[in-house]
Amino acid sequence: MAHASTTADLSAANLFSFTNHVALVTGGATGLGEMAAQAFIQNGAKVIIASRKESELQKTADRLNKLGPGKCDYVVADLKDKAGCEDLCRKVKQKTDRLTVLLNNSGSTWGAPYDDFPEAGWDKVYALNVKAMFYTTVGLHSLLTKGATADHPSRVINIASIAGIMTSDVTVGPEGGLAAPGTGTFSYGPSKAACIHLSKMQASKLMPLNVTVNCICPGVFPSRMTAFGMRDAMDTLVSGQPSGRVGKPEDFAGLVLFISSMGAAHMTGNVFEIDGGSMQSGFKSKKKNESRL
């Protein structure tokens, strides 16, 4: 009997080709979503980015289309509730009849004191970080399953966070951090833990339909959500990084492309930590003023 690889094409050009991908990236105008969209565009895919602000979407789409060789389109969407998710799905269906990648990236956070954390800080964060992922994936089900096969499945990639795994006190000390000193993002971590669990449930349900579902848990990356900390407390953020730096676009884009590639067609239900080892090592540097991107 011939070895299984005898008839297989294991070239990088075959395993990591993206020219047939049609991807939707929510929160795709800035931050992690923009990094993912650019990775797809620069590798020949068709991408639709979605966000609330049309001016930002237009600016990002123009930039990415100049890069090519892929094409970038956009839809304006506010995923704060089920109606907003359904509106996004309707607009996407007007632009394409199939999706090979859905990257659920839209998210929000809220910082406030432990003893004065507003109810809105729970409701808004859970609505966007958990509920929107569910309703968007459900609403685009027919596009994701169209043409999907066991060898070429469609992909759902849910963006959670290392915060969904960490259990330490998130109250920020006097030196600052991802929120103002004395406050904490108490609803954010639990919402991302819910995202991780939802991803595993979706993976179980959708794999028989040839749709993989995987979850990415980024650490600190440049984005609007981390802008406060990276501006005012960069040394503190980097003190927990064994690599001595925060995440870069290449780090995130590379993982997104891998999960979307033929090389990952047999992988589902995974939770990828991408934080430079800070969660596993518990590293804390004693050095100051040596942070770098």
C-alpha positions as CSV (number, residue, x, y, z in Angstrom):
1,M,0.0,0.0,0.0
2,A,1.4,3.4,-1.0
3,H,2.2,5.9,1.7
4,A,-0.7,8.4,2.2
5,S,1.5,11.3,1.3
6,T,2.4,9.9,-2.1
7,T,-0.6,11.6,-3.7
8,A,-0.8,14.6,-1.4
9,D,0.4,18.1,-2.3
10,L,2.1,19.3,0.8
11,S,3.6,22.5,-0.6
12,A,3.1,25.7,1.2
13,A,1.4,27.2,-1.9
14,N,-1.3,24.5,-1.6
15,L,-1.6,24.3,2.2
16,F,-1.7,28.1,2.7
17,S,-3.6,29.4,-0.3
18,F,-6.2,32.0,0.5
19,T,-7.3,33.2,-3.0
20,N,-10.7,31.3,-2.7
21,H,-11.6,32.7,0.7
22,V,-14.4,35.1,1.3
23,A,-14.1,36.5,4.8
24,L,-16.2,38.7,7.0
25,V,-14.3,40.5,9.8
26,T,-16.4,42.3,12.4
27,G,-14.7,45.2,14.0
28,G,-12.5,45.2,10.9
29,A,-11.8,48.9,10.6
30,T,-9.3,49.1,13.4
31,G,-7.1,47.1,15.7
32,L,-7.0,43.3,15.6
33,G,-9.8,43.2,13.0
34,E,-7.8,45.4,10.6
35,M,-4.7,43.2,11.1
36,A,-6.7,40.1,10.1
37,A,-8.4,41.9,7.2
38,Q,-5.0,43.0,5.9
39,A,-3.6,39.5,6.1
40,F,-6.4,38.1,4.0
41,I,-6.2,41.0,1.5
42,Q,-2.5,40.7,1.0
43,N,-2.9,37.0,0.3
44,G,-5.6,37.4,-2.4
45,A,-8.9,36.9,-0.5
46,K,-12.1,38.8,-0.7
47,V,-12.9,40.6,2.6
48,I,-15.9,42.4,4.0
49,I,-15.2,44.5,7.1
50,A,-17.9,45.6,9.4
51,S,-18.0,48.3,12.1
52,R,-20.2,51.2,13.3
53,K,-18.4,54.1,11.8
54,E,-18.5,54.4,8.0
55,S,-15.7,56.9,7.9
56,E,-13.3,54.5,9.5
57,L,-14.5,51.6,7.3
58,Q,-14.0,53.7,4.1
59,K,-10.5,54.7,5.2
60,T,-9.4,51.2,6.0
61,A,-11.0,49.7,2.9
62,D,-9.3,52.3,0.7
63,R,-5.9,51.5,2.3
64,L,-6.3,47.7,2.0
65,N,-7.5,47.9,-1.6
66,K,-4.4,49.8,-2.5
67,L,-2.3,46.9,-1.0
68,G,-4.2,44.1,-2.8
69,P,-4.2,41.7,-4.5
70,G,-7.4,40.9,-2.7
71,K,-10.5,43.1,-2.5
72,C,-12.0,44.8,0.5
73,D,-15.6,45.9,0.8
74,Y,-17.5,47.0,4.0
75,V,-20.8,47.2,5.7
76,V,-21.9,49.6,8.5
77,A,-23.2,47.6,11.4
78,D,-23.9,48.1,15.1
79,L,-23.9,44.7,16.9
80,K,-25.2,46.0,20.2
81,D,-28.4,43.8,20.0
82,K,-30.0,41.0,18.0
83,A,-31.6,43.5,15.6
84,G,-28.1,44.9,14.8
85,C,-26.7,41.4,14.2
86,E,-29.6,40.6,11.9
87,D,-29.1,43.8,10.0
88,L,-25.4,42.9,9.5
89,C,-26.3,39.5,8.2
90,R,-28.9,41.0,5.7
91,K,-26.3,43.4,4.4
92,V,-23.6,40.7,4.0
93,K,-26.1,38.5,2.1
94,Q,-26.6,41.4,-0.4
95,K,-22.8,41.3,-1.2
96,T,-22.1,37.6,-1.3
97,D,-23.8,34.2,-1.3
98,R,-21.1,32.4,0.6
99,L,-18.5,32.9,3.3
100,T,-15.5,30.7,4.0
101,V,-14.4,32.7,7.1
102,L,-16.3,34.5,9.7
103,L,-14.1,36.3,12.2
104,N,-16.1,37.5,15.1
105,N,-13.9,40.3,16.5
106,S,-16.1,43.1,17.6
107,G,-15.9,43.7,21.3
108,S,-15.9,46.2,24.1
109,T,-14.6,46.7,27.6
110,W,-15.5,48.8,30.6
111,G,-13.4,50.0,33.5
112,A,-14.8,51.1,36.8
113,P,-14.2,50.8,40.6
114,Y,-15.0,47.4,42.1
115,D,-17.6,48.9,44.5
116,D,-19.2,51.1,42.0
117,F,-19.3,49.1,38.8
118,P,-22.4,50.1,36.8
119,E,-24.9,47.5,35.5
120,A,-24.5,49.0,32.0
121,G,-20.8,47.9,32.2
122,W,-22.1,44.3,32.3
123,D,-24.9,44.6,29.8
124,K,-23.0,46.3,27.1
125,V,-19.9,44.1,27.4
126,Y,-21.8,40.9,27.4
127,A,-24.1,42.0,24.5
128,L,-21.2,42.7,22.2
129,N,-18.6,40.2,23.4
130,V,-20.9,37.1,23.7
131,K,-24.4,37.6,22.3
132,A,-23.4,39.2,19.1
133,M,-21.0,36.3,18.3
134,F,-23.9,33.9,18.7
135,Y,-26.5,35.8,16.6
136,T,-24.0,36.7,13.8
137,T,-22.9,33.1,13.4
138,V,-26.4,31.9,13.4
139,G,-27.5,34.5,11.0
140,L,-24.8,33.7,8.5
141,H,-25.2,29.9,8.8
142,S,-26.4,29.3,5.2
143,L,-23.4,31.3,3.8
144,L,-20.9,29.4,5.9
145,T,-22.3,25.9,5.0
146,K,-22.6,26.6,1.3
147,G,-20.0,24.6,-0.5
148,A,-18.2,23.6,2.6
149,T,-16.7,20.1,2.7
150,A,-14.7,17.9,5.1
151,D,-11.5,18.7,3.2
152,H,-12.4,22.4,2.7
153,P,-14.5,23.5,5.7
154,S,-15.6,27.0,6.4
155,R,-14.1,28.7,9.5
156,V,-15.6,30.6,12.4
157,I,-12.9,32.4,14.4
158,N,-14.0,33.9,17.7
159,I,-11.7,36.5,19.3
160,A,-11.7,36.1,23.1
161,S,-8.9,37.3,25.3
162,I,-6.3,36.0,27.8
163,A,-8.5,37.9,30.2
164,G,-11.0,35.0,29.7
165,I,-8.5,32.6,31.2
166,M,-6.8,34.7,33.9
167,T,-8.4,34.7,37.4
168,S,-6.2,37.3,39.1
169,D,-7.6,40.5,40.5
170,V,-8.0,43.0,37.6
171,T,-8.0,46.1,39.8
172,V,-5.3,48.3,38.4
173,G,-2.6,49.5,40.8
174,P,-1.3,53.0,41.3
175,E,1.1,52.6,38.4
176,G,-1.7,52.2,35.9
177,G,-2.5,49.5,33.3
178,L,-5.2,48.7,30.8
179,A,-7.6,50.9,32.9
180,A,-7.2,53.9,35.1
181,P,-5.6,53.3,38.5
182,G,-8.0,52.0,41.1
183,T,-10.5,50.7,38.6
184,G,-10.9,47.3,36.9
185,T,-12.5,45.6,33.9
186,F,-14.6,43.2,36.0
187,S,-17.1,42.3,33.3
188,Y,-14.6,41.9,30.4
189,G,-12.8,38.7,31.6
190,P,-16.1,36.8,32.4
191,S,-17.5,37.8,29.0
192,K,-14.4,36.4,27.2
193,A,-14.6,33.2,29.3
194,A,-18.2,32.9,28.0
195,C,-16.9,33.4,24.5
196,I,-14.4,30.6,24.9
197,H,-17.2,28.3,26.1
198,L,-19.6,29.4,23.4
199,S,-16.8,28.6,20.8
200,K,-16.5,25.0,22.1
201,M,-20.3,24.5,21.9
202,Q,-20.4,25.9,18.4
203,A,-17.5,23.7,17.4
204,S,-19.4,20.6,18.6
205,K,-22.5,21.6,16.7
206,L,-21.0,22.9,13.4
207,M,-18.2,20.4,12.6
208,P,-20.7,17.8,11.2
209,L,-21.7,20.6,8.8
210,N,-18.1,21.2,7.8
211,V,-17.6,24.4,9.7
212,T,-14.7,24.6,12.2
213,V,-14.9,26.9,15.2
214,N,-11.7,28.0,16.9
215,C,-11.0,30.7,19.5
216,I,-8.1,33.1,19.8
217,C,-7.1,34.6,23.1
218,P,-4.8,37.6,22.5
219,G,-2.7,39.2,25.1
220,V,-1.7,42.9,24.8
221,F,-1.8,44.1,21.1
222,P,-2.0,47.6,19.7
223,S,-5.6,48.5,19.5
224,R,-8.2,51.1,20.5
225,M,-9.0,48.9,23.5
226,T,-5.4,48.9,24.8
227,A,-4.6,52.5,23.8
228,F,-4.9,53.9,27.3
229,G,-2.5,51.4,28.8
230,M,0.0,51.5,26.0
231,R,0.1,55.3,26.2
232,D,0.2,55.7,30.0
233,A,1.5,52.4,31.4
234,M,3.6,50.6,28.8
235,D,6.3,49.6,31.2
236,T,3.7,48.0,33.4
237,L,2.2,46.0,30.6
238,V,5.6,44.8,29.3
239,S,6.7,43.8,32.8
240,G,4.5,40.7,32.4
241,Q,5.9,39.8,29.0
242,P,8.8,37.2,28.9
243,S,9.6,38.4,25.3
244,G,10.0,42.0,26.5
245,R,7.4,43.2,24.0
246,V,3.7,43.2,23.3
247,G,2.0,41.5,20.3
248,K,2.6,42.7,16.7
249,P,0.4,42.5,13.6
250,E,2.5,39.7,12.2
251,D,1.9,37.6,15.3
252,F,-1.9,37.9,15.1
253,A,-2.2,37.7,11.3
254,G,-0.1,34.6,11.1
255,L,-2.3,32.7,13.5
256,V,-5.5,33.9,11.8
257,L,-4.1,32.7,8.4
258,F,-3.1,29.4,9.8
259,I,-6.5,28.7,11.3
260,S,-8.1,29.6,8.0
261,S,-5.8,27.5,5.9
262,M,-6.0,24.0,4.6
263,G,-3.3,23.2,7.1
264,A,-5.9,23.6,9.9
265,A,-8.9,22.0,8.1
266,H,-9.0,19.2,10.7
267,M,-8.8,21.4,13.8
268,T,-11.8,22.7,15.7
269,G,-12.7,23.7,19.3
270,N,-9.2,24.9,20.0
271,V,-8.3,27.9,22.2
272,F,-5.1,29.6,21.1
273,E,-3.3,31.7,23.6
274,I,-1.2,34.3,21.9
275,D,0.5,36.4,24.6
276,G,4.2,35.7,24.4
277,G,4.0,33.1,27.2
278,S,3.0,35.6,29.9
279,M,0.0,33.6,31.0
280,Q,1.9,30.3,31.2
281,S,5.1,31.7,32.9
282,G,3.7,34.2,35.2
283,F,6.7,36.3,34.3
284,K,7.2,39.7,36.0
285,S,10.2,41.8,35.1
286,K,12.0,44.0,37.6
287,K,13.4,46.1,34.9
288,K,11.9,49.5,34.1
289,N,11.8,51.7,31.0
290,E,12.9,49.0,28.6
291,S,9.6,48.4,26.9
292,R,9.5,48.1,23.1
293,L,6.9,47.2,20.5
